Amino acid sequence: MVVLRYLVILLTYIGLGLGYLPGLRMNRATIALVGAAFLMALGLLDLSAAWSAIDYKTLVFLFGMMIISANLTASGFFQLAVDYTIRYVHSPLGLLIVLTFGSGFLSALFLNDTIALILTPLVVGITQLLSLNPVPYLLALAGATNLGSVATLSGNPQNILIGSFSGISYLDFAKALTPLALIGLVIQVGWLWWLYPEVRSLSPYLKVELPRYRTFRPLLAKSLLITTGLLIAFLLGIPTAEATLIAAGLLLVTRRIKPARILQKIDWDLLLMFCGLFILTEGVQKLGVLEWFSRFVHTPWSILGITVLLSNLVSNVPAVLLLHHLIPQPDKQTWLLLAAASTLAGNLTLLGSVANLIVAEAVAKKGYRLTFGEHLRFGLPLTVVTLALTYFWIFKLRVW
C-alpha cells in the first residue's frame, strides 16, 4: 500500500510537469484531481481531511480576479490598449519597450497567465500588420508577464498562495518586490535588444489601417472604477480574498451583459487543479516526503536552488505548495524569496510557465516556430541574472 501511494504521487507530479500523461487525454487539472482521489482511495486521506486541506481564501481570490479580468476583456479594455499602442508607438524598439512594460504592468494587477492568453493573439496581429518578426515580441510578452507578476500578490497564482500562507499584506509585498520587477523588465529589454538586431530600429514604420473592434463604454467605465476601488482596498490592507469577492460581485450586477458570457471565461480548470493540488500536498505531508526536502532548505541559496528546480520539474504552483510547509512563518525574507524565485524560474525554459506555452502555441498557429533552444537562449541568461539579483535584493539590501 505504501509503494502504491508513492507511485501515485510520482506519476501525478510527472503528469503535472509534462502537462499530460502519455496515452491518456488528461490535462493538469484532471491529473491533480485524479491523483488526489487515488490517495483517498488508498486510505492516506479521508474526505474530511481532503476538504480541510483546501485553502478556500486562495480559491476565492483567484475566482474574483478571473471575474474582473473577464469583465475588462468583454468591455474591450485590452483591445483599446493595443489600439493606443499602435497609434502612439512608431518604431520596432518603441513597440518592444511598450509591450514589455505594458504587459508587465497588467500582469502585476491581474493574473499573468490571463494577460498572456489575452495579449498573445493581439501581439501576433500587430506584428503581422507591421510586417515584423513576431518571435522577439512574443518572447517579450512571455518574459514580461512573469517578471511583472513578481511585483504583487495578485500577479500570479503562486503569489496568491504565498500571501495566504505568509500573512504578508498586499502593500508590503508590492513595496518589497516591485523594484525587482522593474529592474528585471529593463534587463529583459536590453537582452532582447542584444539578441535580435531587427528590434533595435528607431525608424518609424509605415502607417497601417487599424483593426476594428468594439468597446462597451458603460461596462468599461464600471470595470475600471471597480478595479481602481479594489486596488485602493488592497493598499488600505483590506483582506484580499474578501475585497476581490466583493468587487467580483459588484461587476456581476449588470443588465448589459449575460452572466454566462462572463462565467464562460472563468478558468475552471485552474480552480479545479488548485483543489487537487491542495489535497495532493496534504498527502505528501502525511507520507513524510517533506522531511527529505527539509535537508535542502537550510540556507537562502539552497531554497533558491530547490525552488527553481521544482518549479521547472513540476511547475511553480505545485513547487510552492510543496515547499511552503518548510518556510519558517515569521521569516518574511524567505517568503519573498520563495515568491520571486518560483515566478522568475518560469522564464528558464519553454516549459517553465503556462505563459510560455501559450505564446509557443500562438506562434505555431501563425506558421512560426519557437523552439526550446531559442527560448533557452533568451530565458537562461535572463533567469540567472534576475535570480542573482533577487538574492542580492532580498538578503543583502534587506528590502523587508
C-alpha positions in Angstrom: 0.0 0.0 0.0 2.8 2.4 0.8 4.5 1.7 -2.5 1.2 2.4 -4.3 0.9 5.7 -2.5 4.4 6.8 -3.5 3.7 5.6 -7.1 0.5 7.7 -7.3 2.4 10.8 -6.1 5.3 10.2 -8.5 3.0 9.7 -11.5 0.9 12.7 -10.6 3.9 15.1 -10.3 5.3 13.7 -13.6 2.0 14.5 -15.2 1.9 17.9 -13.7 5.4 18.6 -15.0 4.6 17.4 -18.6 1.1 18.7 -18.7 -0.2 15.3 -19.8 0.2 11.6 -19.2 1.2 9.5 -22.3 -1.7 7.7 -23.8 -4.3 9.5 -21.8 -6.4 12.6 -22.5 -5.8 14.4 -19.3 -4.7 17.9 -18.5 -3.1 19.3 -15.3 -6.5 19.8 -13.7 -7.7 16.2 -14.1 -4.2 14.8 -13.3 -4.2 16.7 -9.9 -7.8 15.7 -9.1 -7.3 12.0 -10.0 -4.1 11.9 -8.0 -5.9 13.3 -5.0 -8.8 10.8 -5.5 -6.4 7.9 -5.7 -4.7 8.9 -2.4 -8.1 8.9 -0.8 -8.9 5.5 -2.4 -5.6 4.2 -0.9 -6.6 5.3 2.6 -4.0 8.0 3.0 -6.7 10.7 3.4 -10.4 10.7 4.1 -12.9 13.2 2.6 -12.9 15.3 5.7 -9.1 15.7 5.7 -9.1 16.4 2.0 -11.7 19.1 2.3 -9.8 20.7 5.2 -6.6 20.8 3.1 -8.2 23.1 0.5 -7.3 26.8 1.1 -10.6 28.5 0.3 -9.2 32.0 0.6 -6.8 31.3 -2.3 -9.7 29.9 -4.5 -11.9 32.9 -3.7 -9.1 35.3 -4.6 -8.4 33.5 -7.9 -12.1 33.4 -8.8 -12.6 37.1 -8.1 -9.6 38.1 -10.2 -10.9 35.9 -13.1 -14.3 37.7 -12.9 -12.5 41.1 -13.0 -10.3 40.1 -16.0 -13.3 38.7 -17.8 -15.2 41.9 -17.5 -12.3 44.0 -18.7 -11.9 41.7 -21.7 -15.7 41.9 -22.5 -15.6 45.7 -22.2 -12.8 45.9 -24.9 -10.2 47.3 -22.4 -7.3 45.2 -23.7 -8.1 45.8 -27.4 -8.2 49.5 -26.6 -4.8 49.3 -25.0 -3.4 47.7 -28.2 -5.1 50.4 -30.3 -3.3 53.1 -28.4 0.0 51.2 -28.6 -0.2 51.2 -32.4 -1.3 54.8 -32.6 1.4 56.3 -30.5 4.4 53.9 -30.8 6.3 54.5 -34.0 9.3 52.2 -34.1 10.2 48.5 -33.6 12.2 49.3 -30.4 9.4 51.5 -29.1 6.9 48.7 -29.6 9.2 46.3 -27.7 9.6 48.7 -24.8 5.9 49.5 -24.5 4.9 45.8 -24.9 7.4 44.8 -22.2 6.4 47.4 -19.6 2.7 47.3 -20.6 2.2 43.6 -20.2 4.4 43.6 -17.1 2.2 46.3 -15.5 -1.0 44.5 -16.4 0.4 41.2 -15.1 1.2 42.9 -11.8 -2.5 43.9 -11.4 -4.1 40.7 -12.9 -3.2 37.1 -13.3 -0.2 36.8 -15.6 -1.5 33.7 -17.5 -4.7 35.6 -18.2 -2.7 38.6 -19.6 -0.6 36.2 -21.8 -3.8 34.5 -23.1 -5.5 37.8 -24.0 -2.5 39.7 -25.4 -0.8 36.9 -27.4 -3.2 36.9 -30.4 -3.2 40.7 -30.3 0.6 40.9 -30.4 0.7 38.4 -33.3 -1.9 40.6 -35.1 0.2 43.8 -34.5 3.4 42.2 -35.7 1.8 40.8 -38.8 0.1 44.2 -39.5 3.5 45.9 -39.3 5.5 43.1 -41.1 7.7 42.5 -38.0 9.2 39.2 -36.8 6.8 38.2 -34.0 9.2 36.0 -32.1 11.1 38.7 -30.1 7.9 40.4 -29.3 6.2 37.2 -28.1 9.3 36.4 -26.0 9.0 39.9 -24.6 5.3 39.2 -23.7 6.0 35.8 -22.1 9.0 37.1 -20.1 7.3 40.3 -19.0 4.2 38.6 -17.8 6.4 36.5 -15.5 8.6 39.4 -14.5 5.8 41.9 -13.9 3.8 39.4 -11.9 6.6 39.3 -9.3 5.5 42.7 -8.0 2.2 41.9 -6.4 0.2 39.2 -4.6 -2.4 39.3 -7.4 0.2 38.8 -10.2 0.1 35.1 -10.3 -1.3 32.0 -8.5 1.8 31.2 -6.6 1.9 34.7 -5.1 -1.7 34.4 -4.1 -0.8 31.2 -2.3 2.2 32.8 -0.5 0.1 35.8 0.5 -2.4 33.4 2.1 0.3 31.3 3.8 2.6 34.1 5.0 0.2 36.8 6.0 2.3 39.4 4.1 0.0 42.4 3.2 -0.6 43.4 -0.4 1.2 46.8 0.1 4.2 45.3 2.0 4.7 42.7 -0.7 4.5 45.3 -3.5 6.9 47.6 -1.7 9.4 44.8 -1.4 9.3 43.3 -4.9 8.1 46.0 -7.3 11.6 47.5 -7.8 12.9 44.0 -8.5 10.2 43.5 -11.2 11.0 46.9 -12.8 14.7 46.2 -12.9 14.0 42.8 -14.4 11.9 44.3 -17.2 14.7 46.7 -18.0 17.2 43.8 -18.2 14.8 41.9 -20.5 14.6 44.9 -22.9 18.4 45.1 -23.1 18.8 41.4 -23.6 16.2 41.2 -26.4 17.9 44.3 -28.0 21.2 42.3 -28.0 19.7 39.1 -29.3 17.5 40.5 -32.1 19.1 43.3 -34.2 15.9 43.9 -36.0 14.2 45.3 -32.9 16.9 48.0 -32.4 15.4 50.3 -35.1 14.1 53.7 -34.1 12.8 54.3 -37.6 9.1 54.8 -37.9 7.2 52.0 -39.6 4.6 52.7 -42.3 1.2 53.8 -41.2 -1.3 50.9 -41.3 -5.1 50.6 -41.1 -6.0 49.7 -37.5 -8.2 46.6 -37.0 -11.8 47.3 -36.0 -13.1 46.4 -32.6 -15.9 47.3 -30.2 -15.8 48.8 -26.8 -18.7 48.8 -24.4 -18.2 52.1 -22.7 -20.6 51.7 -19.7 -19.0 48.3 -18.9 -15.5 49.7 -19.4 -16.2 52.6 -17.1 -17.7 50.4 -14.5 -14.9 47.8 -14.7 -12.2 50.4 -14.4 -13.9 52.1 -11.5 -14.4 48.9 -9.5 -10.9 47.7 -10.3 -9.5 51.0 -9.1 -11.5 50.6 -5.9 -10.2 47.1 -5.5 -6.6 48.3 -5.7 -7.3 51.0 -3.2 -8.8 48.3 -0.9 -5.6 46.3 -1.2 -3.5 49.3 -0.3 -5.6 50.0 2.7 -5.0 46.5 4.0 -8.4 45.0 3.5 -8.1 41.2 3.2 -7.5 40.4 -0.4 -10.0 37.5 -0.7 -12.9 39.5 0.7 -12.1 42.6 -1.3 -11.8 40.6 -4.5 -15.0 38.7 -4.0 -16.9 42.0 -3.3 -15.5 43.6 -6.4 -16.5 40.5 -8.5 -20.0 40.6 -7.0 -20.4 44.3 -7.9 -19.3 43.5 -11.5 -21.8 40.7 -11.8 -24.7 43.1 -11.0 -25.5 44.1 -14.6 -28.3 44.4 -17.2 -26.0 44.8 -20.2 -24.1 41.5 -20.4 -25.3 38.0 -19.8 -23.7 36.2 -16.8 -22.9 33.2 -19.0 -20.6 35.3 -21.1 -18.5 36.1 -18.1 -18.7 32.7 -16.4 -17.5 31.0 -19.6 -14.2 32.9 -19.3 -13.5 31.6 -15.8 -10.6 29.2 -15.8 -12.4 26.4 -14.0 -9.6 24.0 -14.9 -7.2 26.2 -12.8 -9.5 26.3 -9.8 -10.0 22.5 -10.0 -6.3 22.0 -10.3 -5.7 24.0 -7.2 -8.2 21.9 -5.3 -6.4 18.7 -6.4 -3.0 20.2 -5.5 -4.0 21.2 -2.0 -5.2 17.6 -1.3 -2.2 16.1 -3.0 0.2 18.2 -0.9 -1.6 17.2 2.3 -1.0 13.6 1.2 2.7 14.3 0.5 3.0 15.8 4.0 1.3 12.7 5.6 3.8 10.4 3.9 6.7 12.3 5.3 8.1 13.2 1.9 8.7 16.8 3.0 11.2 15.6 5.6 13.5 14.7 2.7 13.2 18.2 1.2 13.9 19.8 4.6 17.5 18.8 4.3 17.9 21.1 1.3 16.3 24.3 2.6 18.6 25.4 5.4 20.1 28.4 3.6 18.7 31.1 1.2 20.8 29.7 -1.7 19.6 26.2 -1.2 16.0 27.4 -1.0 16.6 29.4 -4.2 18.0 26.3 -6.0 15.4 23.8 -4.9 12.6 26.3 -5.8 14.0 26.8 -9.3 14.5 23.0 -9.8 11.0 22.1 -8.6 9.3 25.0 -10.5 10.7 23.6 -13.8 10.1 20.0 -12.9 6.5 20.1 -11.6 5.6 23.8 -12.3 5.7 26.7 -9.8 2.3 26.3 -8.1 3.0 22.7 -7.0 6.5 23.7 -6.0 5.2 26.4 -3.7 2.6 24.0 -2.2 5.4 21.5 -1.5 7.8 24.0 0.0 5.6 26.3 2.0 5.5 23.8 4.9 9.2 24.2 5.3 9.4 28.0 5.4 9.5 29.5 9.0 6.4 31.5 9.5 7.9 34.8 10.8 10.7 34.7 8.2 9.3 37.3 5.7 12.5 37.4 3.7 12.4 33.7 2.9 8.7 34.0 1.9 9.6 36.8 -0.5 12.5 34.7 -1.9 10.1 31.8 -2.5 7.6 34.1 -4.3 10.2 35.7 -6.5 12.2 32.6 -7.3 9.2 30.4 -8.2 8.0 33.1 -10.6 11.3 34.0 -12.2 12.1 30.4 -12.7 9.3 30.3 -15.2 11.5 32.2 -17.7 14.2 29.5 -17.6 12.7 27.1 -20.2 9.8 27.0 -22.7 8.1 24.6 -20.3 8.7 26.7 -17.2 5.4 28.6 -17.2 2.0 28.4 -18.8 2.6 31.9 -20.3 5.5 30.5 -22.3 3.3 27.6 -23.6 0.5 30.0 -24.6 3.0 32.1 -26.6 4.5 29.0 -28.3 1.1 27.7 -29.3 0.2 31.1 -30.8 3.4 31.3 -32.8 2.9 27.8 -34.2 -0.7 28.6 -35.4 0.7 31.5 -37.3 3.3 29.5 -39.1 6.3 30.4 -37.0 8.2 28.1 -34.6 9.5 29.0 -31.2 11.9 26.2 -30.4 13.0 25.0 -27.0 16.6 26.1 -27.8 15.6 29.5 -29.0 13.6 30.1 -25.8 16.5 28.8 -23.7 18.9 31.2 -25.4 16.6 34.0 -24.2 15.4 32.6 -20.9 18.6 31.0 -19.4 20.7 34.2 -19.1 17.6 36.3 -18.1 16.7 33.8 -15.3 20.3 33.5 -14.0 20.7 37.3 -13.8 17.3 38.0 -12.3 17.6 35.2 -9.7 21.1 36.5 -8.6 19.6 40.0 -8.4 16.7 38.6 -6.3 19.1 37.1 -3.7 21.1 40.3 -3.5 18.0 42.5 -3.3 16.3 40.5 -0.5 19.2 39.3 1.6 21.9 41.9 1.0 19.9 45.1 0.7 17.3 43.7 3.1 14.3 45.3 1.4 12.0 43.8 4.1 
